[in-house]
Amino acid sequence: MKSSQPTMKDKVLGAHRDAVRYTGASSIPATTVRRFMPGLKRQSHVTRMLNILVSEGKLALSTSQDQCDYAVPSAAARGQVMA
């Protein structure tokens, strides 16, 4: 049996969820997400993974006051609304 280890995307998404729970904010900047990933040295890796998660539809961009934040998209944005 092959054990499945979490990918970098899973780790970043988990760190984003932890940051949302801890701060109570709906959108979180990449620098805050990095703080929830101990041992990770490079901010660029987190930003790249967050941008990939945005392109996959798992996160949404929220821009305000020259800052780019990442938020969990609503069910309507993900196309999961049932009529």
PDB file with SEQRES, HELIX, SHEET and CRYST1 records, atoms N, CA, C and O in Angstrom:
SEQRES   1 A   83  MET LYS SER SER GLN PRO THR MET LYS ASP LYS VAL LEU          
SEQRES   2 A   83  GLY ALA HIS ARG ASP ALA VAL ARG TYR THR GLY ALA SER          
SEQRES   3 A   83  SER ILE PRO ALA THR THR VAL ARG ARG PHE MET PRO GLY          
SEQRES   4 A   83  LEU LYS ARG GLN SER HIS VAL THR ARG MET LEU ASN ILE          
SEQRES   5 A   83  LEU VAL SER GLU GLY LYS LEU ALA LEU SER THR SER GLN          
SEQRES   6 A   83  ASP GLN CYS ASP TYR ALA VAL PRO SER ALA ALA ALA ARG          
SEQRES   7 A   83  GLY GLN VAL MET ALA                                          
HELIX    1 AA1 MET A    8  THR A   23  1                                  16    
HELIX    2 AA2 ALA A   30  ARG A   35  1                                   6    
HELIX    3 AA3 GLN A   43  SER A   55  1                                  13    
HELIX    4 AA4 ALA A   75  ARG A   78  1                                   4    
SHEET    1 AA1 3 SER A  27  PRO A  29  0                                        
SHEET    2 AA1 3 GLN A  67  ALA A  71 -1                                        
SHEET    3 AA1 3 ALA A  60  SER A  64 -1                                        
CRYST1    1.000    1.000    1.000  90.00  90.00  90.00 P 1           1          
ATOM      1  N   MET A   1       0.828  -1.169   0.000  1.00  0.00           N  
ATOM      2  CA  MET A   1       0.000   0.000   0.000  1.00  0.00           C  
ATOM      3  C   MET A   1       0.884   1.248   0.000  1.00  0.00           C  
ATOM      4  O   MET A   1       1.912   1.315   0.674  1.00  0.00           O  
ATOM      5  N   LYS A   2       0.457   2.193  -0.754  1.00  0.00           N  
ATOM      6  CA  LYS A   2       1.203   3.428  -0.871  1.00  0.00           C  
ATOM      7  C   LYS A   2       0.594   4.476   0.065  1.00  0.00           C  
ATOM      8  O   LYS A   2      -0.606   4.746   0.012  1.00  0.00           O  
ATOM      9  N   SER A   3       1.422   5.053   0.906  1.00  0.00           N  
ATOM     10  CA  SER A   3       0.906   6.092   1.796  1.00  0.00           C  
ATOM     11  C   SER A   3       0.911   7.421   1.052  1.00  0.00           C  
ATOM     12  O   SER A   3       1.904   7.795   0.428  1.00  0.00           O  
ATOM     13  N   SER A   4      -0.188   8.114   1.127  1.00  0.00           N  
ATOM     14  CA  SER A   4      -0.260   9.393   0.425  1.00  0.00           C  
ATOM     15  C   SER A   4       0.121  10.515   1.377  1.00  0.00           C  
ATOM     16  O   SER A   4      -0.482  10.690   2.436  1.00  0.00           O  
ATOM     17  N   GLN A   5       1.119  11.257   0.981  1.00  0.00           N  
ATOM     18  CA  GLN A   5       1.551  12.396   1.773  1.00  0.00           C  
ATOM     19  C   GLN A   5       0.918  13.652   1.190  1.00  0.00           C  
ATOM     20  O   GLN A   5       0.691  13.732  -0.017  1.00  0.00           O  
ATOM     21  N   PRO A   6       0.636  14.624   2.035  1.00  0.00           N  
ATOM     22  CA  PRO A   6       0.022  15.852   1.521  1.00  0.00           C  
ATOM     23  C   PRO A   6       0.978  16.592   0.586  1.00  0.00           C  
ATOM     24  O   PRO A   6       2.182  16.664   0.831  1.00  0.00           O  
ATOM     25  N   THR A   7       0.420  17.132  -0.477  1.00  0.00           N  
ATOM     26  CA  THR A   7       1.216  17.910  -1.423  1.00  0.00           C  
ATOM     27  C   THR A   7       1.423  19.316  -0.871  1.00  0.00           C  
ATOM     28  O   THR A   7       0.833  19.697   0.140  1.00  0.00           O  
ATOM     29  N   MET A   8       2.263  20.071  -1.546  1.00  0.00           N  
ATOM     30  CA  MET A   8       2.505  21.453  -1.132  1.00  0.00           C  
ATOM     31  C   MET A   8       1.211  22.266  -1.211  1.00  0.00           C  
ATOM     32  O   MET A   8       0.962  23.128  -0.368  1.00  0.00           O  
ATOM     33  N   LYS A   9       0.390  21.988  -2.230  1.00  0.00           N  
ATOM     34  CA  LYS A   9      -0.887  22.697  -2.353  1.00  0.00           C  
ATOM     35  C   LYS A   9      -1.782  22.414  -1.152  1.00  0.00           C  
ATOM     36  O   LYS A   9      -2.428  23.320  -0.627  1.00  0.00           O  
ATOM     37  N   ASP A  10      -1.818  21.152  -0.717  1.00  0.00           N  
ATOM     38  CA  ASP A  10      -2.626  20.788   0.452  1.00  0.00           C  
ATOM     39  C   ASP A  10      -2.130  21.500   1.707  1.00  0.00           C  
ATOM     40  O   ASP A  10      -2.925  21.959   2.528  1.00  0.00           O  
ATOM     41  N   LYS A  11      -0.816  21.588   1.846  1.00  0.00           N  
ATOM     42  CA  LYS A  11      -0.236  22.248   3.020  1.00  0.00           C  
ATOM     43  C   LYS A  11      -0.560  23.741   3.033  1.00  0.00           C  
ATOM     44  O   LYS A  11      -0.890  24.304   4.077  1.00  0.00           O  
ATOM     45  N   VAL A  12      -0.464  24.377   1.863  1.00  0.00           N  
ATOM     46  CA  VAL A  12      -0.758  25.809   1.774  1.00  0.00           C  
ATOM     47  C   VAL A  12      -2.242  26.061   2.024  1.00  0.00           C  
ATOM     48  O   VAL A  12      -2.604  27.012   2.717  1.00  0.00           O  
ATOM     49  N   LEU A  13      -3.100  25.213   1.464  1.00  0.00           N  
ATOM     50  CA  LEU A  13      -4.538  25.366   1.683  1.00  0.00           C  
ATOM     51  C   LEU A  13      -4.875  25.165   3.160  1.00  0.00           C  
ATOM     52  O   LEU A  13      -5.715  25.879   3.707  1.00  0.00           O  
ATOM     53  N   GLY A  14      -4.229  24.205   3.801  1.00  0.00           N  
ATOM     54  CA  GLY A  14      -4.425  23.986   5.233  1.00  0.00           C  
ATOM     55  C   GLY A  14      -3.941  25.166   6.060  1.00  0.00           C  
ATOM     56  O   GLY A  14      -4.589  25.554   7.033  1.00  0.00           O  
ATOM     57  N   ALA A  15      -2.807  25.737   5.679  1.00  0.00           N  
ATOM     58  CA  ALA A  15      -2.289  26.911   6.384  1.00  0.00           C  
ATOM     59  C   ALA A  15      -3.231  28.099   6.207  1.00  0.00           C  
ATOM     60  O   ALA A  15      -3.421  28.889   7.132  1.00  0.00           O  
ATOM     61  N   HIS A  16      -3.820  28.224   5.020  1.00  0.00           N  
ATOM     62  CA  HIS A  16      -4.787  29.297   4.781  1.00  0.00           C  
ATOM     63  C   HIS A  16      -6.007  29.112   5.680  1.00  0.00           C  
ATOM     64  O   HIS A  16      -6.495  30.073   6.275  1.00  0.00           O  
ATOM     65  N   ARG A  17      -6.494  27.881   5.777  1.00  0.00           N  
ATOM     66  CA  ARG A  17      -7.647  27.607   6.648  1.00  0.00           C  
ATOM     67  C   ARG A  17      -7.319  27.911   8.106  1.00  0.00           C  
ATOM     68  O   ARG A  17      -8.139  28.481   8.825  1.00  0.00           O  
ATOM     69  N   ASP A  18      -6.122  27.532   8.539  1.00  0.00           N  
ATOM     70  CA  ASP A  18      -5.702  27.825   9.908  1.00  0.00           C  
ATOM     71  C   ASP A  18      -5.642  29.334  10.152  1.00  0.00           C  
ATOM     72  O   ASP A  18      -6.058  29.816  11.205  1.00  0.00           O  
ATOM     73  N   ALA A  19      -5.123  30.074   9.172  1.00  0.00           N  
ATOM     74  CA  ALA A  19      -5.023  31.526   9.302  1.00  0.00           C  
ATOM     75  C   ALA A  19      -6.407  32.162   9.383  1.00  0.00           C  
ATOM     76  O   ALA A  19      -6.615  33.102  10.149  1.00  0.00           O  
ATOM     77  N   VAL A  20      -7.351  31.654   8.596  1.00  0.00           N  
ATOM     78  CA  VAL A  20      -8.722  32.178   8.641  1.00  0.00           C  
ATOM     79  C   VAL A  20      -9.332  31.908  10.009  1.00  0.00           C  
ATOM     80  O   VAL A  20      -9.970  32.784  10.594  1.00  0.00           O  
ATOM     81  N   ARG A  21      -9.135  30.697  10.518  1.00  0.00           N  
ATOM     82  CA  ARG A  21      -9.669  30.356  11.846  1.00  0.00           C  
ATOM     83  C   ARG A  21      -9.049  31.230  12.937  1.00  0.00           C  
ATOM     84  O   ARG A  21      -9.751  31.709  13.827  1.00  0.00           O  
ATOM     85  N   TYR A  22      -7.754  31.432  12.867  1.00  0.00           N  
ATOM     86  CA  TYR A  22      -7.041  32.168  13.910  1.00  0.00           C  
ATOM     87  C   TYR A  22      -7.380  33.659  13.894  1.00  0.00           C  
ATOM     88  O   TYR A  22      -7.643  34.252  14.940  1.00  0.00           O  
ATOM     89  N   THR A  23      -7.372  34.262  12.700  1.00  0.00           N  
ATOM     90  CA  THR A  23      -7.579  35.704  12.602  1.00  0.00           C  
ATOM     91  C   THR A  23      -9.051  36.084  12.572  1.00  0.00           C  
ATOM     92  O   THR A  23      -9.415  37.180  12.999  1.00  0.00           O  
ATOM     93  N   GLY A  24      -9.891  35.203  12.080  1.00  0.00           N  
ATOM     94  CA  GLY A  24     -11.310  35.523  11.948  1.00  0.00           C  
ATOM     95  C   GLY A  24     -11.614  36.364  10.722  1.00  0.00           C  
ATOM     96  O   GLY A  24     -12.767  36.735  10.499  1.00  0.00           O  
ATOM     97  N   ALA A  25     -10.608  36.670   9.927  1.00  0.00           N  
ATOM     98  CA  ALA A  25     -10.804  37.463   8.712  1.00  0.00           C  
ATOM     99  C   ALA A  25     -11.214  36.549   7.566  1.00  0.00           C  
ATOM    100  O   ALA A  25     -10.873  35.366   7.544  1.00  0.00           O  
ATOM    101  N   SER A  26     -11.950  37.113   6.617  1.00  0.00           N  
ATOM    102  CA  SER A  26     -12.390  36.288   5.494  1.00  0.00           C  
ATOM    103  C   SER A  26     -11.326  36.174   4.412  1.00  0.00           C  
ATOM    104  O   SER A  26     -11.284  35.178   3.690  1.00  0.00           O  
ATOM    105  N   SER A  27     -10.468  37.179   4.289  1.00  0.00           N  
ATOM    106  CA  SER A  27      -9.389  37.114   3.301  1.00  0.00           C  
ATOM    107  C   SER A  27      -8.054  37.346   4.007  1.00  0.00           C  
ATOM    108  O   SER A  27      -7.936  38.183   4.902  1.00  0.00           O  
ATOM    109  N   ILE A  28      -7.062  36.584   3.579  1.00  0.00           N  
ATOM    110  CA  ILE A  28      -5.765  36.539   4.260  1.00  0.00           C  
ATOM    111  C   ILE A  28      -4.646  36.819   3.252  1.00  0.00           C  
ATOM    112  O   ILE A  28      -4.647  36.233   2.169  1.00  0.00           O  
ATOM    113  N   PRO A  29      -3.683  37.706   3.579  1.00  0.00           N  
ATOM    114  CA  PRO A  29      -2.542  37.912   2.685  1.00  0.00           C  
ATOM    115  C   PRO A  29      -1.568  36.733   2.739  1.00  0.00           C  
ATOM    116  O   PRO A  29      -1.554  35.965   3.702  1.00  0.00           O  
ATOM    117  N   ALA A  30      -0.770  36.607   1.708  1.00  0.00           N  
ATOM    118  CA  ALA A  30       0.173  35.489   1.610  1.00  0.00           C  
ATOM    119  C   ALA A  30       1.184  35.494   2.757  1.00  0.00           C  
ATOM    120  O   ALA A  30       1.615  34.430   3.202  1.00  0.00           O  
ATOM    121  N   THR A  31       1.565  36.671   3.236  1.00  0.00           N  
ATOM    122  CA  THR A  31       2.534  36.731   4.332  1.00  0.00           C  
ATOM    123  C   THR A  31       1.976  36.100   5.605  1.00  0.00           C  
ATOM    124  O   THR A  31       2.713  35.469   6.363  1.00  0.00           O  
ATOM    125  N   THR A  32       0.684  36.269   5.836  1.00  0.00           N  
ATOM    126  CA  THR A  32       0.061  35.653   7.012  1.00  0.00           C  
ATOM    127  C   THR A  32      -0.028  34.147   6.841  1.00  0.00           C  
ATOM    128  O   THR A  32       0.181  33.399   7.796  1.00  0.00           O  
ATOM    129  N   VAL A  33      -0.338  33.698   5.631  1.00  0.00           N  
ATOM    130  CA  VAL A  33      -0.403  32.256   5.369  1.00  0.00           C  
ATOM    131  C   VAL A  33       0.958  31.622   5.644  1.00  0.00           C  
ATOM    132  O   VAL A  33       1.035  30.534   6.216  1.00  0.00           O  
ATOM    133  N   ARG A  34       2.035  32.304   5.236  1.00  0.00           N  
ATOM    134  CA  ARG A  34       3.386  31.768   5.446  1.00  0.00           C  
ATOM    135  C   ARG A  34       3.698  31.601   6.929  1.00  0.00           C  
ATOM    136  O   ARG A  34       4.416  30.676   7.308  1.00  0.00           O  
ATOM    137  N   ARG A  35       3.172  32.477   7.762  1.00  0.00           N  
ATOM    138  CA  ARG A  35       3.416  32.364   9.205  1.00  0.00           C  
ATOM    139  C   ARG A  35       2.826  31.086   9.788  1.00  0.00           C  
ATOM    140  O   ARG A  35       3.270  30.615  10.835  1.00  0.00           O  
ATOM    141  N   PHE A  36       1.833  30.530   9.117  1.00  0.00           N  
ATOM    142  CA  PHE A  36       1.204  29.301   9.584  1.00  0.00           C  
ATOM    143  C   PHE A  36       1.850  28.062   8.974  1.00  0.00           C  
ATOM    144  O   PHE A  36       1.328  26.956   9.113  1.00  0.00           O  
ATOM    145  N   MET A  37       2.977  28.242   8.303  1.00  0.00           N  
ATOM    146  CA  MET A  37       3.730  27.131   7.729  1.00  0.00           C  
ATOM    147  C   MET A  37       5.143  27.148   8.307  1.00  0.00           C  
ATOM    148  O   MET A  37       6.054  27.688   7.679  1.00  0.00           O  
ATOM    149  N   PRO A  38       5.341  26.571   9.484  1.00  0.00           N  
ATOM    150  CA  PRO A  38       6.671  26.600  10.096  1.00  0.00           C  
ATOM    151  C   PRO A  38       7.695  25.839   9.254  1.00  0.00           C  
ATOM    152  O   PRO A  38       7.396  24.793   8.677  1.00  0.00           O  
ATOM    153  N   GLY A  39       8.888  26.380   9.201  1.00  0.00           N  
ATOM    154  CA  GLY A  39       9.963  25.730   8.469  1.00  0.00           C  
ATOM    155  C   GLY A  39      10.064  26.152   7.017  1.00  0.00           C  
ATOM    156  O   GLY A  39      11.035  25.808   6.343  1.00  0.00           O  
ATOM    157  N   LEU A  40       9.084  26.889   6.521  1.00  0.00           N  
ATOM    158  CA  LEU A  40       9.127  27.335   5.131  1.00  0.00           C  
ATOM    159  C   LEU A  40       9.859  28.669   5.063  1.00  0.00           C  
ATOM    160  O   LEU A  40       9.503  29.613   5.769  1.00  0.00           O  
ATOM    161  N   LYS A  41      10.864  28.745   4.228  1.00  0.00           N  
ATOM    162  CA  LYS A  41      11.714  29.925   4.187  1.00  0.00           C  
ATOM    163  C   LYS A  41      11.271  30.954   3.146  1.00  0.00           C  
ATOM    164  O   LYS A  41      11.415  32.156   3.369  1.00  0.00           O  
ATOM    165  N   ARG A  42      10.743  30.504   2.028  1.00  0.00           N  
ATOM    166  CA  ARG A  42      10.519  31.406   0.910  1.00  0.00           C  
ATOM    167  C   ARG A  42       9.064  31.814   0.760  1.00  0.00           C  
ATOM    168  O   ARG A  42       8.175  30.972   0.632  1.00  0.00           O  
ATOM    169  N   GLN A  43       8.839  33.112   0.777  1.00  0.00           N  
ATOM    170  CA  GLN A  43       7.500  33.658   0.570  1.00  0.00           C  
ATOM    171  C   GLN A  43       7.010  33.362  -0.842  1.00  0.00           C  
ATOM    172  O   GLN A  43       5.813  33.167  -1.058  1.00  0.00           O  
ATOM    173  N   SER A  44       7.934  33.327  -1.809  1.00  0.00           N  
ATOM    174  CA  SER A  44       7.537  33.133  -3.205  1.00  0.00           C  
ATOM    175  C   SER A  44       6.878  31.778  -3.428  1.00  0.00           C  
ATOM    176  O   SER A  44       5.998  31.656  -4.280  1.00  0.00           O  
ATOM    177  N   HIS A  45       7.288  30.757  -2.674  1.00  0.00           N  
ATOM    178  CA  HIS A  45       6.669  29.439  -2.817  1.00  0.00           C  
ATOM    179  C   HIS A  45       5.207  29.485  -2.385  1.00  0.00           C  
ATOM    180  O   HIS A  45       4.340  28.907  -3.040  1.00  0.00           O  
ATOM    181  N   VAL A  46       4.941  30.173  -1.284  1.00  0.00           N  
ATOM    182  CA  VAL A  46       3.569  30.281  -0.791  1.00  0.00           C  
ATOM    183  C   VAL A  46       2.720  31.063  -1.783  1.00  0.00           C  
ATOM    184  O   VAL A  46       1.602  30.656  -2.099  1.00  0.00           O  
ATOM    185  N   THR A  47       3.240  32.178  -2.272  1.00  0.00           N  
ATOM    186  CA  THR A  47       2.494  33.000  -3.226  1.00  0.00           C  
ATOM    187  C   THR A  47       2.196  32.216  -4.496  1.00  0.00           C  
ATOM    188  O   THR A  47       1.091  32.296  -5.031  1.00  0.00           O  
ATOM    189  N   ARG A  48       3.176  31.458  -4.981  1.00  0.00           N  
ATOM    190  CA  ARG A  48       2.965  30.665  -6.193  1.00  0.00           C  
ATOM    191  C   ARG A  48       1.883  29.616  -5.980  1.00  0.00           C  
ATOM    192  O   ARG A  48       1.016  29.438  -6.836  1.00  0.00           O  
ATOM    193  N   MET A  49       1.927  28.920  -4.849  1.00  0.00           N  
ATOM    194  CA  MET A  49       0.916  27.897  -4.554  1.00  0.00           C  
ATOM    195  C   MET A  49      -0.470  28.520  -4.380  1.00  0.00           C  
ATOM    196  O   MET A  49      -1.467  27.950  -4.826  1.00  0.00           O  
ATOM    197  N   LEU A  50      -0.537  29.683  -3.736  1.00  0.00           N  
ATOM    198  CA  LEU A  50      -1.824  30.366  -3.586  1.00  0.00           C  
ATOM    199  C   LEU A  50      -2.388  30.757  -4.950  1.00  0.00           C  
ATOM    200  O   LEU A  50      -3.590  30.634  -5.183  1.00  0.00           O  
ATOM    201  N   ASN A  51      -1.527  31.227  -5.852  1.00  0.00           N  
ATOM    202  CA  ASN A  51      -1.987  31.586  -7.192  1.00  0.00           C  
ATOM    203  C   ASN A  51      -2.461  30.360  -7.965  1.00  0.00           C  
ATOM    204  O   ASN A  51      -3.417  30.451  -8.735  1.00  0.00           O  
ATOM    205  N   ILE A  52      -1.813  29.224  -7.775  1.00  0.00           N  
ATOM    206  CA  ILE A  52      -2.261  27.980  -8.410  1.00  0.00           C  
ATOM    207  C   ILE A  52      -3.626  27.582  -7.863  1.00  0.00           C  
ATOM    208  O   ILE A  52      -4.498  27.160  -8.623  1.00  0.00           O  
ATOM    209  N   LEU A  53      -3.820  27.712  -6.550  1.00  0.00           N  
ATOM    210  CA  LEU A  53      -5.112  27.385  -5.941  1.00  0.00           C  
ATOM    211  C   LEU A  53      -6.208  28.323  -6.440  1.00  0.00           C  
ATOM    212  O   LEU A  53      -7.362  27.913  -6.565  1.00  0.00           O  
ATOM    213  N   VAL A  54      -5.859  29.581  -6.727  1.00  0.00           N  
ATOM    214  CA  VAL A  54      -6.830  30.512  -7.306  1.00  0.00           C  
ATOM    215  C   VAL A  54      -7.211  30.055  -8.707  1.00  0.00           C  
ATOM    216  O   VAL A  54      -8.389  30.070  -9.064  1.00  0.00           O  
ATOM    217  N   SER A  55      -6.229  29.650  -9.501  1.00  0.00           N  
ATOM    218  CA  SER A  55      -6.523  29.210 -10.868  1.00  0.00           C  
ATOM    219  C   SER A  55      -7.342  27.927 -10.889  1.00  0.00           C  
ATOM    220  O   SER A  55      -8.080  27.682 -11.844  1.00  0.00           O  
ATOM    221  N   GLU A  56      -7.221  27.099  -9.840  1.00  0.00           N  
ATOM    222  CA  GLU A  56      -8.018  25.877  -9.738  1.00  0.00           C  
ATOM    223  C   GLU A  56      -9.398  26.135  -9.151  1.00  0.00           C  
ATOM    224  O   GLU A  56     -10.236  25.234  -9.129  1.00  0.00           O  
ATOM    225  N   GLY A  57      -9.645  27.348  -8.676  1.00  0.00           N  
ATOM    226  CA  GLY A  57     -10.947  27.694  -8.123  1.00  0.00           C  
ATOM    227  C   GLY A  57     -11.118  27.365  -6.650  1.00  0.00           C  
ATOM    228  O   GLY A  57     -12.225  27.472  -6.121  1.00  0.00           O  
ATOM    229  N   LYS A  58     -10.044  26.966  -5.975  1.00  0.00           N  
ATOM    230  CA  LYS A  58     -10.145  26.626  -4.552  1.00  0.00           C  
ATOM    231  C   LYS A  58     -10.040  27.861  -3.666  1.00  0.00           C  
ATOM    232  O   LYS A  58     -10.495  27.844  -2.523  1.00  0.00           O  
ATOM    233  N   LEU A  59      -9.442  28.931  -4.185  1.00  0.00           N  
ATOM    234  CA  LEU A  59      -9.352  30.206  -3.483  1.00  0.00           C  
ATOM    235  C   LEU A  59      -9.730  31.313  -4.455  1.00  0.00           C  
ATOM    236  O   LEU A  59      -9.728  31.115  -5.670  1.00  0.00           O  
ATOM    237  N   ALA A  60     -10.053  32.471  -3.913  1.00  0.00           N  
ATOM    238  CA  ALA A  60     -10.381  33.634  -4.738  1.00  0.00           C  
ATOM    239  C   ALA A  60      -9.488  34.798  -4.327  1.00  0.00           C  
ATOM    240  O   ALA A  60      -9.048  34.884  -3.180  1.00  0.00           O  
ATOM    241  N   LEU A  61      -9.225  35.694  -5.281  1.00  0.00           N  
ATOM    242  CA  LEU A  61      -8.431  36.884  -4.991  1.00  0.00           C  
ATOM    243  C   LEU A  61      -9.334  37.985  -4.460  1.00  0.00           C  
ATOM    244  O   LEU A  61     -10.467  38.151  -4.914  1.00  0.00           O  
ATOM    245  N   SER A  62      -8.829  38.718  -3.514  1.00  0.00           N  
ATOM    246  CA  SER A  62      -9.533  39.863  -2.954  1.00  0.00           C  
ATOM    247  C   SER A  62      -8.526  40.993  -2.856  1.00  0.00           C  
ATOM    248  O   SER A  62      -7.596  40.927  -2.052  1.00  0.00           O  
ATOM    249  N   THR A  63      -8.701  42.029  -3.667  1.00  0.00           N  
ATOM    250  CA  THR A  63      -7.737  43.128  -3.668  1.00  0.00           C  
ATOM    251  C   THR A  63      -8.329  44.337  -2.970  1.00  0.00           C  
ATOM    252  O   THR A  63      -9.472  44.721  -3.218  1.00  0.00           O  
ATOM    253  N   SER A  64      -7.536  44.926  -2.097  1.00  0.00           N  
ATOM    254  CA  SER A  64      -7.965  46.142  -1.410  1.00  0.00           C  
ATOM    255  C   SER A  64      -6.739  46.914  -0.951  1.00  0.00           C  
ATOM    256  O   SER A  64      -5.811  46.340  -0.380  1.00  0.00           O  
ATOM    257  N   GLN A  65      -6.740  48.201  -1.199  1.00  0.00           N  
ATOM    258  CA  GLN A  65      -5.681  49.099  -0.740  1.00  0.00           C  
ATOM    259  C   GLN A  65      -4.288  48.584  -1.089  1.00  0.00           C  
ATOM    260  O   GLN A  65      -3.430  48.461  -0.214  1.00  0.00           O  
ATOM    261  N   ASP A  66      -4.067  48.288  -2.350  1.00  0.00           N  
ATOM    262  CA  ASP A  66      -2.757  47.851  -2.848  1.00  0.00           C  
ATOM    263  C   ASP A  66      -2.269  46.565  -2.206  1.00  0.00           C  
ATOM    264  O   ASP A  66      -1.063  46.325  -2.149  1.00  0.00           O  
ATOM    265  N   GLN A  67      -3.175  45.741  -1.724  1.00  0.00           N  
ATOM    266  CA  GLN A  67      -2.797  44.467  -1.111  1.00  0.00           C  
ATOM    267  C   GLN A  67      -3.655  43.370  -1.721  1.00  0.00           C  
ATOM    268  O   GLN A  67      -4.865  43.526  -1.885  1.00  0.00           O  
ATOM    269  N   CYS A  68      -3.019  42.274  -2.048  1.00  0.00           N  
ATOM    270  CA  CYS A  68      -3.721  41.138  -2.640  1.00  0.00           C  
ATOM    271  C   CYS A  68      -3.927  40.081  -1.564  1.00  0.00           C  
ATOM    272  O   CYS A  68      -2.963  39.523  -1.038  1.00  0.00           O  
ATOM    273  N   ASP A  69      -5.185  39.810  -1.239  1.00  0.00           N  
ATOM    274  CA  ASP A  69      -5.515  38.806  -0.237  1.00  0.00           C  
ATOM    275  C   ASP A  69      -6.164  37.613  -0.915  1.00  0.00           C  
ATOM    276  O   ASP A  69      -6.668  37.719  -2.033  1.00  0.00           O  
ATOM    277  N   TYR A  70      -6.149  36.487  -0.236  1.00  0.00           N  
ATOM    278  CA  TYR A  70      -6.732  35.257  -0.749  1.00  0.00           C  
ATOM    279  C   TYR A  70      -7.888  34.857   0.150  1.00  0.00           C  
ATOM    280  O   TYR A  70      -7.752  34.825   1.373  1.00  0.00           O  
ATOM    281  N   ALA A  71      -9.030  34.550  -0.461  1.00  0.00           N  
ATOM    282  CA  ALA A  71     -10.227  34.198   0.300  1.00  0.00           C  
ATOM    283  C   ALA A  71     -10.813  32.911  -0.250  1.00  0.00           C  
ATOM    284  O   ALA A  71     -10.593  32.563  -1.410  1.00  0.00           O  
ATOM    285  N   VAL A  72     -11.557  32.208   0.587  1.00  0.00           N  
ATOM    286  CA  VAL A  72     -12.264  31.010   0.144  1.00  0.00           C  
ATOM    287  C   VAL A  72     -13.476  31.485  -0.642  1.00  0.00           C  
ATOM    288  O   VAL A  72     -14.264  32.277  -0.125  1.00  0.00           O  
ATOM    289  N   PRO A  73     -13.651  31.021  -1.888  1.00  0.00           N  
ATOM    290  CA  PRO A  73     -14.787  31.493  -2.684  1.00  0.00           C  
ATOM    291  C   PRO A  73     -16.109  30.981  -2.123  1.00  0.00           C  
ATOM    292  O   PRO A  73     -16.175  29.923  -1.498  1.00  0.00           O  
ATOM    293  N   SER A  74     -17.147  31.753  -2.362  1.00  0.00           N  
ATOM    294  CA  SER A  74     -18.471  31.325  -1.909  1.00  0.00           C  
ATOM    295  C   SER A  74     -18.963  30.178  -2.782  1.00  0.00           C  
ATOM    296  O   SER A  74     -18.391  29.909  -3.838  1.00  0.00           O  
ATOM    297  N   ALA A  75     -20.011  29.508  -2.350  1.00  0.00           N  
ATOM    298  CA  ALA A  75     -20.561  28.392  -3.118  1.00  0.00           C  
ATOM    299  C   ALA A  75     -21.050  28.868  -4.479  1.00  0.00           C  
ATOM    300  O   ALA A  75     -20.958  28.133  -5.462  1.00  0.00           O  
ATOM    301  N   ALA A  76     -21.567  30.082  -4.544  1.00  0.00           N  
ATOM    302  CA  ALA A  76     -22.049  30.622  -5.816  1.00  0.00           C  
ATOM    303  C   ALA A  76     -20.901  30.810  -6.802  1.00  0.00           C  
ATOM    304  O   ALA A  76     -21.054  30.551  -7.996  1.00  0.00           O  
ATOM    305  N   ALA A  77     -19.763  31.255  -6.307  1.00  0.00           N  
ATOM    306  CA  ALA A  77     -18.603  31.460  -7.176  1.00  0.00           C  
ATOM    307  C   ALA A  77     -18.042  30.138  -7.671  1.00  0.00           C  
ATOM    308  O   ALA A  77     -17.470  30.076  -8.759  1.00  0.00           O  
ATOM    309  N   ARG A  78     -18.200  29.075  -6.882  1.00  0.00           N  
ATOM    310  CA  ARG A  78     -17.698  27.766  -7.289  1.00  0.00           C  
ATOM    311  C   ARG A  78     -18.687  27.021  -8.174  1.00  0.00           C  
ATOM    312  O   ARG A  78     -18.375  25.940  -8.673  1.00  0.00           O  
ATOM    313  N   GLY A  79     -19.881  27.585  -8.375  1.00  0.00           N  
ATOM    314  CA  GLY A  79     -20.869  26.933  -9.223  1.00  0.00           C  
ATOM    315  C   GLY A  79     -21.597  25.795  -8.540  1.00  0.00           C  
ATOM    316  O   GLY A  79     -22.049  24.868  -9.212  1.00  0.00           O  
ATOM    317  N   GLN A  80     -21.722  25.838  -7.219  1.00  0.00           N  
ATOM    318  CA  GLN A  80     -22.350  24.751  -6.490  1.00  0.00           C  
ATOM    319  C   GLN A  80     -23.736  25.114  -5.974  1.00  0.00           C  
ATOM    320  O   GLN A  80     -24.272  24.422  -5.109  1.00  0.00           O  
ATOM    321  N   VAL A  81     -24.320  26.181  -6.489  1.00  0.00           N  
ATOM    322  CA  VAL A  81     -25.640  26.597  -6.028  1.00  0.00           C  
ATOM    323  C   VAL A  81     -26.691  25.742  -6.710  1.00  0.00           C  
ATOM    324  O   VAL A  81     -26.696  25.597  -7.932  1.00  0.00           O  
ATOM    325  N   MET A  82     -27.575  25.182  -5.911  1.00  0.00           N  
ATOM    326  CA  MET A  82     -28.655  24.349  -6.444  1.00  0.00           C  
ATOM    327  C   MET A  82     -29.916  25.197  -6.535  1.00  0.00           C  
ATOM    328  O   MET A  82     -30.298  25.845  -5.560  1.00  0.00           O  
ATOM    329  N   ALA A  83     -30.561  25.201  -7.684  1.00  0.00           N  
ATOM    330  CA  ALA A  83     -31.786  26.001  -7.858  1.00  0.00           C  
ATOM    331  C   ALA A  83     -33.000  25.254  -7.362  1.00  0.00           C  
ATOM    332  O   ALA A  83     -34.114  25.772  -7.429  1.00  0.00           O  
TER     333      ALA A  83                                                      
END                                                                             
